[in-house]
Amino acid sequence: MTIPTVSKHLTLLAAAGLWTIPWNANAEVERYALDPGHSFVTFSISHLGYSMLQGRFNDLEGNFEYDTENPAGSSIKVVIKTASVDTNHAERDKHLRDADFLNVDTFPEASFESTSFVEDGDTGVLTGSLTLHGVTRPIDVDVTFVGAGEDPWGGYRRGYIGRTTLRRSDFDMSYDLGPAAEEMTLEFNIEGIRQ
């Protein structure tokens, strides 16, 4: 699966979401629950135009379904706990959680929910709605299929990487980090366990 892009590359992985397609026992629709221990969202943004800052959100949940007969019928929803932001620097993470940036007390969750999926081999584009900082906007996520198969514990897994690029101002985040920091790349690394 590929995920849409708001400015062109956010990896949402793909995947985790609430089912938006009615379940048909005769259809080849596979439902997956996100494996929170092997799924995460990362971001990359310029720091004052001198270097790149990278971080991740460690706490997310959701589901996705993949329709083997009709991939366009596939869907995903991912919910991210914004307070789980982690840049490997405690003071910076504290600042990112406050009102200058994510404002996690007011907006404790961000989410992506797909509305359509176009598959082309092992790649594709997810189109859907991203809600971040209390603002909901349509985005496209470029998705790459990583792999699928049985795990050592008798389960079956499927994984994707999704990428998109966002403009911070589109989500009412205007803290001055310099013009090079207006765009932020998101990547969704999603691994689901078939239910």
C-alpha positions in Angstrom: 0.0 0.0 0.0 1.2 3.5 -0.5 0.3 6.4 1.5 -0.6 9.9 0.2 1.4 13.0 0.5 0.4 16.4 1.8 3.3 18.1 0.2 4.5 14.9 -1.0 6.0 12.5 1.3 4.6 11.4 4.7 5.0 7.9 5.7 2.0 6.8 7.3 1.9 3.7 7.3 0.2 2.8 6.4 -1.8 1.4 8.4 -3.9 1.1 11.1 -7.3 2.0 10.9 -10.9 1.6 11.4 -12.7 -0.4 8.8 -14.6 1.8 6.3 -15.6 -1.0 4.0 -18.4 -3.4 4.9 -17.2 -6.9 5.7 -18.2 -9.6 3.2 -17.4 -13.1 4.3 -17.1 -14.2 0.6 -14.7 -11.4 -0.3 -10.9 -11.7 -0.1 -10.7 -8.9 2.4 -7.9 -9.3 5.0 -8.2 -7.3 8.2 -5.1 -6.4 10.2 -4.5 -4.8 13.6 -1.5 -2.6 13.9 1.4 -4.2 15.8 2.3 -1.3 18.1 5.7 -2.8 18.9 6.7 -2.8 15.2 4.9 0.3 13.9 5.9 4.0 14.3 5.7 7.3 12.6 8.9 9.3 12.0 9.5 12.9 10.9 12.3 14.9 9.4 12.5 18.7 9.4 15.2 21.3 8.9 16.8 22.9 11.9 17.4 26.5 11.0 18.6 25.5 7.6 21.8 24.1 9.1 21.0 20.5 9.7 18.1 18.0 9.8 16.2 17.1 12.9 14.7 13.6 13.1 12.2 12.2 15.5 9.4 9.7 15.9 6.1 9.1 17.6 6.3 5.9 19.6 2.6 5.3 20.5 0.1 4.6 17.8 -2.8 2.2 17.1 -5.2 1.4 14.3 -6.2 -1.1 11.7 -6.1 -1.6 8.0 -7.8 -3.9 5.5 -6.4 -5.2 2.3 -8.7 -6.5 -0.4 -6.8 -9.0 -2.5 -9.5 -9.1 -5.2 -10.0 -5.3 -5.3 -7.0 -3.4 -3.9 -8.8 -0.1 -4.5 -11.3 -1.3 -1.7 -8.5 -1.4 0.9 -8.5 1.1 3.8 -6.6 2.2 6.9 -6.9 4.3 10.0 -4.0 5.3 12.3 -4.2 7.2 15.5 -1.1 8.7 17.0 -0.6 9.8 20.6 1.2 13.2 20.1 2.7 13.1 23.6 4.8 10.1 22.5 7.0 12.4 20.4 10.7 11.4 20.8 13.7 13.2 19.4 16.2 11.6 21.8 16.5 15.0 23.7 14.2 15.4 26.8 14.2 19.2 26.9 13.4 19.5 23.2 10.7 16.9 23.4 9.1 18.9 26.3 9.1 22.0 24.1 7.6 20.1 21.2 4.7 19.0 23.4 3.8 22.5 24.5 1.7 25.2 22.8 4.5 26.3 20.5 4.3 23.1 18.5 2.0 20.0 19.1 0.1 21.4 22.1 -0.6 17.9 23.3 -2.8 18.9 26.2 -5.3 20.3 23.8 -4.6 18.0 20.9 -3.6 14.6 22.4 -4.1 12.7 19.2 -3.3 13.0 15.5 -4.9 10.6 13.0 -4.9 9.5 9.3 -7.9 7.8 7.7 -7.8 6.8 4.1 -10.6 7.5 1.6 -9.1 5.8 -1.5 -6.1 3.7 -2.5 -4.5 3.2 -6.0 -2.1 0.3 -6.2 0.5 -0.2 -8.8 2.5 -3.4 -8.2 4.3 -3.0 -4.9 3.7 0.7 -4.7 0.6 2.9 -4.5 -1.0 6.1 -3.2 -3.3 6.4 -0.3 -5.5 9.5 -0.2 -7.2 10.5 3.0 -7.6 12.9 5.8 -4.8 13.8 8.2 -5.8 15.5 11.5 -2.9 17.2 13.2 -2.9 20.1 15.7 -6.7 20.2 15.5 -6.7 20.8 11.7 -8.0 18.2 9.2 -6.6 18.3 5.6 -6.6 15.9 2.6 -3.2 14.4 1.9 -1.7 11.8 -0.4 0.7 9.2 1.0 3.1 7.4 -1.3 3.1 3.8 -0.1 5.5 0.9 -0.6 4.7 -2.7 0.2 7.4 -4.2 2.4 6.3 -7.8 2.6 3.7 -10.3 4.0 3.8 -13.8 5.4 3.7 -16.1 8.4 5.4 -15.2 11.6 7.1 -17.6 14.0 4.1 -17.6 16.4 1.5 -18.8 13.9 0.2 -15.5 12.8 0.3 -13.7 9.5 1.7 -10.2 9.0 1.8 -7.5 6.3 3.9 -4.3 6.3 4.1 -1.0 4.4 6.0 2.2 4.5 4.2 5.5 3.6 5.7 8.9 3.0 4.3 12.4 2.6 5.5 16.0 3.0 3.5 18.5 5.0 3.6 22.3 5.3 3.5 23.2 9.0 1.5 26.3 8.3 -1.3 24.2 6.8 -1.8 22.8 10.3 -1.6 26.1 12.1 1.9 25.5 13.4 3.9 28.7 12.9 6.7 28.8 15.5 9.6 30.3 13.6 12.2 27.7 12.8 13.4 29.5 9.6 11.9 29.2 6.1 13.6 25.8 5.4 11.6 24.3 8.2 8.2 25.1 6.7 8.0 21.6 5.1 8.2 18.4 7.2 8.5 14.9 5.8 6.5 12.2 7.6 7.1 8.4 7.2 4.7 5.8 8.4 6.2 2.4 9.1 3.3 0.0 9.5 3.2 -3.7 10.4 -0.2 -5.4 10.9 -1.2 -8.8 12.2 -4.0 -10.5 10.4 -7.1 -11.0 12.5 
